[in-house]
Amino acid sequence: MKKLLSWALLPLLLSILFIKTAEAELKPISAEAAVLLDWNSGRILYAKKPHLPKPMASTTKIMTAIVALEKGNLHDEIITSAQAAAVGGSSIWLEAGEKKTLEELLYGLMLRSGNDAAVAIAEHIGGDVASFAQMMTQRARELGARNTSFRNPHGLHHPEHYTTAYDLAVISSHAMGIKEFQKIISTPQVTISWPGHPWDRHLYNQNKLLEIYPGAEGIKTGWTTPAGRCFAGSAAREGRRLIAVVLNAPQMWEDAMALFDYGFEDFTPYLLVKKEQYLKSIAVLDGVSGKVEALAGSPFSYPLEKEEEVDKITYRFLVAEPLKAPIRKHERIGELEVYYDGSKVGVVDLLAGRDIKKLSFWEKIKKRLGRG
């Protein structure tokens, strides 16, 4: 059983690396609800009514793509049903009986926002739209998006189809960890076949930030009259990635860029723990040495807005002390928990700094006699 050994601000702060740029003043956000999330750490950098349930229009398709990529195969061949071909709203003009791969439909889904592609995908993966929507809601719950309900795969209005800015940020964050998703949403344009026509389908990404905002990676726009203008976007710079979500945002693009600017310019990643940094000595029972050095198994950084926020960082060790010999170098011997303002924000494995051999029977005797 793990034993709490300490709970305090450690001298680790001496190792902090801090590079600060000019701070950006966050402009007023037109969105009714918004969230800015740091992808690496999961920290919410900005929130405006983050848990307010709102319709999300075609940003729905982020979850449609997640379920499709996790449950399907990009090379699956899908036959368009009459129901899929007839769905209203934005479309890639699928025709009943037309065959498309799941990969082609995903490009149509995310670049052109094809509602017909969404239904074709749902029917292929879930059997029907209702069953697929249940899969979407369940997956959202598993990801931590507990105030989200899906009733379709495209986002056309339904009174029980909603999310929150926080939930959509969580969903988008997960999606950006999927390599195939990243590739699709960052593609400026793609061409897919159109059988029976003298030309192919040319699909252009509707995310304007790909062209006008440095570091923009994409994700998804959305609009319906009840939802207003909605956007979930990702941008990356110097190893950092931010996720911005705005719901019912009259100035959607301006809001997203203001949030990204705020996140990149006002928050700085602090290196709180270096890899293999010495953290403390831990007692060892029946070893040739009575202590072993505990080293950090990995680095840990956390974004902070102001240097004064460092004072809100605390740590605690979880180690079953004393350890029992033998111990191998780099063997996991415990954990270091990192807290920000009392909430746990990370865990770093503690590794043994060297081998500790177990005392032999005669070595134990000598030690007890004071001869060792």
N, C-alpha and C positions, 0 to 999 in steps of 0.2 A: 504494500500500500504506500502511495506517495506521501511524503511528509513535507509540510511547509517549513522551509528553512529560513526564509527572509522575505520581507515585504518593505522595499525601500527604494528610493532613488539612488542608483549606483553610480560609481565614478565613470561608468561607460560614456557619460556625456562628454568626457574629455576627447572622445574619438569622433565627435560629430563633424561631418563635412557640410559646410553651409555656403551656398552660392546664391546670392539674392539679386534679382533684376528689379527694375523700376516697377512699382506697384501700379496695377491698372484699377481705375475707379469703375466699379460695376455699375453700368447704366441701368435705369429702371427696366424691368422685364415686363413686356406686354402680355405674356402668357398668363392664363388663369392659374396654371400649376406648372412647376418646373423643378428639375433636379439636375445637379452636376455631380458626377461620381468619378472618383479616381480609380481607374481600372486595376492598377497594380495592388493597391491597399484595400480597396473597397470603401474608403472614407467618402462620406457625403460632404462635398465642399460648399454646396449651396442648395437650399431647398425653399420652395414657395408652395404651400399647400400640398406637400408631397404625398399625402395619403387620401386626397380627395378623389373619389371615384368619378371618372370621366370617360365618355366614349373616345376611342382612339383611332377611328377610321382605319386607313391602310397600314398604319404601324402595326396592326394586327399581324401582318404578313411576316414579321420577324419571327413570331412563334410558329407560324405555318412552316417557315423554312427550317427552324430548329428541329421540329418533329420529323419533317421530311428527311433531313440529313441524318438524323439519329436512327430512324426506322427504315429508311429506304436505301436504294442503291442508285447512284447517279446514272448508271447505264440501264436502269429499268425502262422498259418501253411501255408507254401509257397510251391507251386509246381514249380519245376525247368523247365523253358522253354528250347526249343531246342537252342534258341539264347544264353541263359545264359550258357548252357552246352558247347557251341562251342567257347566261347570267348577265345582268346589266352593269353599268358603270364602266370604268377603265378596262381595257381589253387588249389582248394580243391577237384577236380575231381568229381564235381557234374554231374549227369546223367539226361538226359531229362526225365521228369515225376517223378523224385525223390522228396519226400516231406521232408521238413526241417522246423523247427521253426525259427522265426526271430532271436531268441537268438543264436541258433546254427550257423546261417549264419553270425551273427555279430562276433562270435569268429573266424570263418573262414576268415572273412574280415580283422580283426585287427591283429590276430596272424600269420596266414599263408599268408595274403595278397591276398586272393582269388579273382581274377577278375570275376570268375563265380559267386561267392557269391555276389559281388557288383552289377552285372546285375540282379540277381534274386531279390535282395532287391529293386533295382530301379524300376523294373517292378511291384513289389507288392505295393510299396508306391505311385509311380507316374503314373502307368499305362504303361509307356514306358520309355526308357532311356532318350530321349530328354526332356520329361516333367519333369522327376526327376532332370535332370541337371539344368533346369530352377529354380526348387525349391531350389536347392543347391545355385545357384548364388543369388537368392533373399534373402535367409537366411543369406548368407555372408554379403550382403549389410546391412541388419538389425543389424548385429553384429558390423558393422563399418569397415568391410573388403571391401572397395569400389574399389580396384584395382585388383579384382579377378574375373575370368570368368571360369565357369565349362561347359564342353561339354560332359562329361561322368562321371560315378561314380567310376571309377577305376584308372584313371591317365595315361592310354596308350596315346601316343602322339597325340595331335591335335593342330594345329597352333593357335587356339583361346581358348586354355585351359591353364590358367596360374594363378599365384598368386604372392605375394611379401613376403619377409621374415616377414615384419611387419604384413601383413594381416593374414598369416598363424599362427603367434604368437597369434593374437587376436582370431582366430578360435579355436586354441588349448586351449587357456585360458578358453573360454566358455565351451568347451568340458569337461575340468577338473572340472567344476562345476556340472556335471551330474553324479550322484552316480553310475548308471549302467555302464557308460562309464569307470569310474575309475576302477571298478571291472574287466571289460573285459581286458583293456590294461595292467593291472598289473598282470594278470594271466600267470604264466610261461608256463603251458601246459594244454591242455584239450583234452578229447576224445569225439568224436561225432560218431553217428552210420554210417554204410556204408552198407545199405541193399543189399543183393545178393552177399556179399563178406564174406570170412571166418574170416575177421578181421575188427576192427573199424578204423576210422580215428584218428590218434594221431597228434594233432596240437601243434607245439612248437613256443613260442614267439620269433620273430626274433630280438628283441631289446636286444643286448648284454649288455647294461648298467645295466639291471636288475641284472646281475650276478657280474659285475665288479665295479660298481660305487655306493658307499654308499648313500642311499636315493633315488635312481632312481625309478621312478614310471611307466615308459613306455611312450608310445604314438605310433609313427609310423615311419617306414623307407620307403624309396622309391628309385627306380632307373629305368631310361631309358637312352638310349644313348643321346638323346637331353637334358635331365634334369640333367644328372650326378647323383651323390649320394646325396640324400636329407634326412633330418631327422628333425622331430619335437619331442622334448622330454620334460619330466617333472621330476623334482627331488625336494624332500622336506626334510628339516632338521629343528628341533627345532621350529616347527610352521610356518616356511617359505616355500614357494613353488616358484620355478623358472621355466620358460618356455624358452627353447632354440630352435632356428630354424636355420638350415644351409641349403642353397640351392647350388647345384653344388659344393659339398665339397669333394675333393679327400681324405682328412683325416677326414671323417665324425665323427667317434667316438672320435678322439683326439680333434677335434674342440668343440664338445658338452661338453666333460669333462672340457676343458679349460674354456669354458664360465661358466659352473656351479661353478667351483672353484673360478673364479673371482667374481661371484655374491655372493657366500656364504662368502668369506673371505674378500672382499674389501668393501662390503656394510653392514651397520648395521641398523637395525630398531630403529628409535628414537621414544620414546613415547612422542609425542608433547602435547597431551591432555589426562588427566586421567578422567575416568568415575566419574561423580558427582563432578568434580573439580570446585571450585568457579571461575567464569570468570569476572563478573562485576555486579554492581547494576543497576537496571533499574527503572525509574520513574513510579509510579502508580497513576492514577487519581481516586478520590473518594474512596480510600481505607483507612482502619484503619491505615495502614502504607503507607508512601509516596514512598517507594521503595521496590523492591523484588530482592533477589539474583538470578542471572542466573547461573545455573550449567550445566556442560557438560552431555549430555544424553548418551554418549558412549565414549570409548577411541579412540584415533586416533594416529596411528604410520605411519612413512614414512621412507623408506630406504635412507640413505645418505652415500656417499662414504667417505667423510672426515668431520671432526668436523667443519671445516670452512664453510661447506655447510649450517650449521644451520643459518648463516647470510642471506641466501636466502629465509628463511621461513618468511612469513608475514601472517597476519590475518585481517579479517574485520567482524564486526557484522552487521547482518541484522535483525533489530527489529523495529516494529511499535511503537515508543515511543511518548507519554506515553501510557502504558498499561492501560486498564480499569478494575477496580475491579467488581465482585469478581474474584479471581484467585485461582485455586486449586494447591496444591503441586504436582510437577512433570508434570504439564501442559506444553505443548510445547508453548514457547513464542517467538521463533525466531531461527536464525541459526548463526553459526560461520563458515565462509568460510576459508579454509586453502590454501595458495598459496605457490608454489615453483618457485622462479625466475620469478614471475609475472603471472604464469599459475595456475589456480585453480586445486588442486589435491584432495580436499576432503571437505566434509560438515559435521558438527556436530550439532545436534539439541540442542537448549538451553531449559532447563527445569526450571520451577519455583522452588526455594528452599524451599518455605513454602506456606501455605494458606494465602491469603490476603482477608479478608472479606470486603464487600462493606459498606460504611458508611450509617447509617439510615438517614432519613430526619432531625431529631433533632440533630444528631451528626454532620451533615453538617452545620446546623445553628450555633451550638456551635463553630465549627472550624472556621467559618467565623467571629464570634464575638471574636475569640481569647481565647475561654474558653475550647477548646477541647485539 
